[in-house]
């Protein structure tokens, strides 16, 4: 069930996403700069590690894929551990390298968390829905071809451009948790309600929509590298979606 290559790939990928994404915020790169930093980081690691782990780098993405049977729940646990660990290490590195240790600019706790937590949760769920929806219909369904990484990276960028001013646009529990440990946000219960439950809810809805739209089709679901023999090319299985 545990695959060290998958674990390391997810740890490094999530480290990079958090380090570059939060780092852009700390450097005051502006909304566009932060959005591009996240989008490009994901795009790069989809192509670098997609064949190893799928390059989820987001617990919500892993949750959506597990709901659709693309990976097993036992595998998902190790994905989550690697993702959270990678994000925490990245935040620690940023906190160490940043003068004064102030990485609050890289946190994803936005303006809606205090006054309108339900609205913030809804925004995070919506953003996660768009991301997981794109992942499922391009990478998992196999219909995105070599452009799946581009589609996923662009979706991430657009999500941050739209949701950044509202919630910080995390839609990634690991990406939120890492910096939160070093900014005090981890002590706020609403951080977990909004930035954990919201993205997981959005991922679940995306998984349901995917099943509905593909209920009468045969969808090629890639077998994760973790489930494949290391001595053979990754195999593919065909799952039939029925109403």
C-alpha positions in Angstrom: 0.0 0.0 0.0 2.8 2.4 0.9 5.0 3.5 -2.0 8.1 5.5 -1.1 8.4 7.0 -4.6 4.8 8.3 -4.5 5.4 9.6 -1.0 8.5 11.5 -1.9 7.0 12.9 -5.2 4.0 14.3 -3.3 6.1 15.7 -0.5 8.4 17.5 -2.9 5.6 18.7 -5.1 3.6 20.1 -2.2 6.8 21.6 -0.8 7.4 23.4 -4.1 3.8 24.6 -4.4 3.9 26.0 -0.8 7.4 27.4 -1.0 6.9 29.2 -4.3 3.3 30.1 -3.8 3.6 31.4 -0.2 7.0 32.8 -1.1 5.4 35.0 -3.8 3.0 36.3 -1.2 5.8 37.0 1.3 7.7 38.9 -1.5 4.6 41.0 -2.2 4.5 39.9 -5.8 0.8 41.0 -6.1 -2.3 39.0 -6.9 -1.1 38.1 -10.5 2.3 37.2 -9.3 1.0 34.9 -6.6 -1.5 33.3 -9.0 1.2 32.6 -11.6 3.6 31.3 -8.9 1.0 28.7 -7.8 -0.2 27.9 -11.4 3.3 27.4 -12.8 4.5 25.4 -9.8 1.6 22.9 -10.3 2.0 22.8 -14.1 5.7 22.0 -13.7 5.2 19.2 -11.2 2.3 17.7 -13.1 4.7 17.0 -15.9 7.6 16.2 -13.6 5.9 13.8 -11.2 2.5 13.1 -12.8 3.7 9.6 -14.0 4.9 8.8 -10.5 2.1 10.0 -8.2 -0.3 11.9 -10.3 1.1 15.1 -8.7 -2.0 15.8 -6.6 -0.1 18.1 -4.2 -3.5 18.9 -2.6 -5.5 16.8 -0.1 -8.7 17.9 -1.8 -7.6 16.5 -5.2 -6.6 13.2 -3.5 -10.0 13.1 -1.8 -11.8 13.6 -5.1 -9.8 10.9 -6.8 -10.4 8.5 -3.9 -14.1 9.1 -4.1 -14.0 8.1 -7.8 -11.9 5.0 -7.2 -8.8 6.3 -9.0 -6.8 5.6 -5.9 -7.5 3.5 -2.9 -8.3 5.0 0.5 -5.3 3.3 2.0 -3.1 5.1 -0.5 -4.9 8.4 0.0 -3.7 8.4 3.7 -0.1 8.4 2.6 -0.7 11.0 0.0 -2.2 13.3 2.7 0.7 12.7 5.1 3.2 13.5 2.4 1.3 16.6 1.4 0.9 18.1 4.8 4.6 17.3 5.7 5.8 18.9 2.5 3.7 22.1 3.2 5.0 22.3 6.8 8.6 21.9 5.8 8.2 24.6 3.1 6.6 27.0 5.6 9.4 26.3 8.1 12.0 27.0 5.3 10.2 30.3 4.5 10.0 31.3 8.1 13.7 30.6 8.5 14.8 32.5 5.4 12.5 35.5 5.8 14.0 38.4 7.8 12.1 38.7 11.0 10.3 35.3 10.4 7.2 37.1 9.2 5.5 35.0 6.5 2.0 36.3 7.1 2.0 37.5 3.5 2.1 33.9 2.4 -0.8 32.8 4.5 -4.1 32.0 2.8 -6.5 33.4 5.5 -8.5 36.0 3.6 -10.8 38.9 4.4 -14.0 36.9 4.7 -12.9 34.6 7.5 -14.0 36.8 10.4 -17.2 38.5 9.1 -18.6 35.9 6.8 -17.2 32.4 7.5 -20.0 30.6 5.7 -19.4 32.7 2.6 -15.7 32.0 2.8 -16.3 28.3 3.1 -18.6 28.5 0.0 -15.9 30.3 -1.9 -13.2 27.7 -1.0 -15.6 24.9 -1.9 -16.3 26.5 -5.3 -12.6 26.9 -6.1 -11.8 23.4 -5.1 -14.7 22.2 -7.2 -13.3 23.9 -10.3 -9.8 22.4 -9.7 -10.9 18.9 -9.0 -13.4 19.0 -11.8 -10.5 19.9 -14.2 -8.3 17.2 -12.8 -10.9 14.5 -13.2 -12.0 15.5 -16.7 -8.5 16.0 -18.1 -6.0 13.8 -16.3 -8.2 11.0 -14.8 -10.5 10.6 -17.8 -7.5 10.8 -20.1 -9.1 13.4 -22.3 -6.6 16.2 -21.7 -3.7 14.4 -23.2 -0.4 16.2 -22.9 -2.3 19.4 -22.2 -3.8 18.2 -18.9 -1.0 19.9 -16.9 -1.7 23.2 -18.7 -5.4 23.0 -18.0 -4.8 22.2 -14.3 -2.2 25.0 -13.9 -4.5 27.5 -15.6 -7.4 26.5 -13.4 -5.3 27.1 -10.3 -4.2 30.5 -11.6 -7.7 31.6 -12.5 -9.0 30.4 -9.1 -6.5 32.5 -7.3 -7.2 35.6 -9.4 -10.9 35.3 -8.7 -10.8 34.1 -5.1 -7.6 35.6 -3.8 -9.2 38.9 -2.6 -11.9 37.0 -0.8 -10.4 34.1 1.1 -6.8 34.0 0.0 -7.8 31.3 -2.4 -6.1 28.3 -0.8 -8.6 25.5 -1.7 -5.8 23.3 -0.4 -5.8 22.2 3.2 -2.1 21.4 3.2 -1.2 24.8 1.6 -3.2 26.5 4.4 -1.9 24.4 7.3 1.8 24.8 6.6 2.0 28.6 6.8 -0.8 28.7 9.5 1.6 27.0 11.9 3.9 30.0 11.7 1.4 32.8 11.6 -0.9 31.9 14.5 -3.8 31.0 12.2 -3.5 27.4 13.3 -5.0 28.4 16.6 -8.2 29.7 15.0 -10.8 26.9 14.7 -12.4 28.7 11.7 -9.2 28.0 9.8 -10.0 24.3 9.7 -13.8 24.8 9.1 -13.2 27.1 6.1 -9.9 25.8 4.6 -10.4 22.1 5.3 -14.1 21.4 5.1 -14.7 23.8 2.2 -12.2 22.3 -0.2 -13.2 18.7 0.7 -16.8 19.6 0.1 -16.0 21.1 -3.3 -14.0 18.0 -4.2 -16.9 15.7 -3.2 -19.3 17.7 -5.4 -16.8 17.6 -8.3 -16.5 13.8 -7.9 -20.3 13.5 -8.0 -20.6 15.6 -11.1 -17.8 13.6 -12.8 -19.6 10.3 -12.1 -22.9 11.8 -13.4 -21.4 13.2 -16.6 -19.6 9.9 -17.3 -22.2 7.5 -16.0 -22.8 5.9 -19.4 -19.3 6.0 -20.7 -16.2 3.9 -20.3 -13.6 6.1 -18.7 -9.9 5.1 -18.7 -8.7 5.6 -15.1 -4.9 5.6 -14.8 -3.6 3.2 -12.1 -1.5 5.3 -9.7 2.2 4.7 -9.7 1.9 3.5 -6.2 -0.3 0.6 -7.2 1.9 -0.5 -10.1 4.9 -2.7 -10.1 8.1 -0.7 -10.2 9.5 -3.1 -12.8 6.7 -2.6 -15.3 5.1 0.4 -17.0 2.1 1.8 -15.2 -1.0 -0.1 -16.4 -4.4 1.3 -17.1 -7.8 -0.1 -16.1 -11.1 0.7 -17.6 -14.0 1.6 -15.2 -17.5 1.6 -16.4 -19.7 4.3 -15.0 -23.4 3.4 -14.8 -26.4 5.3 -13.6 
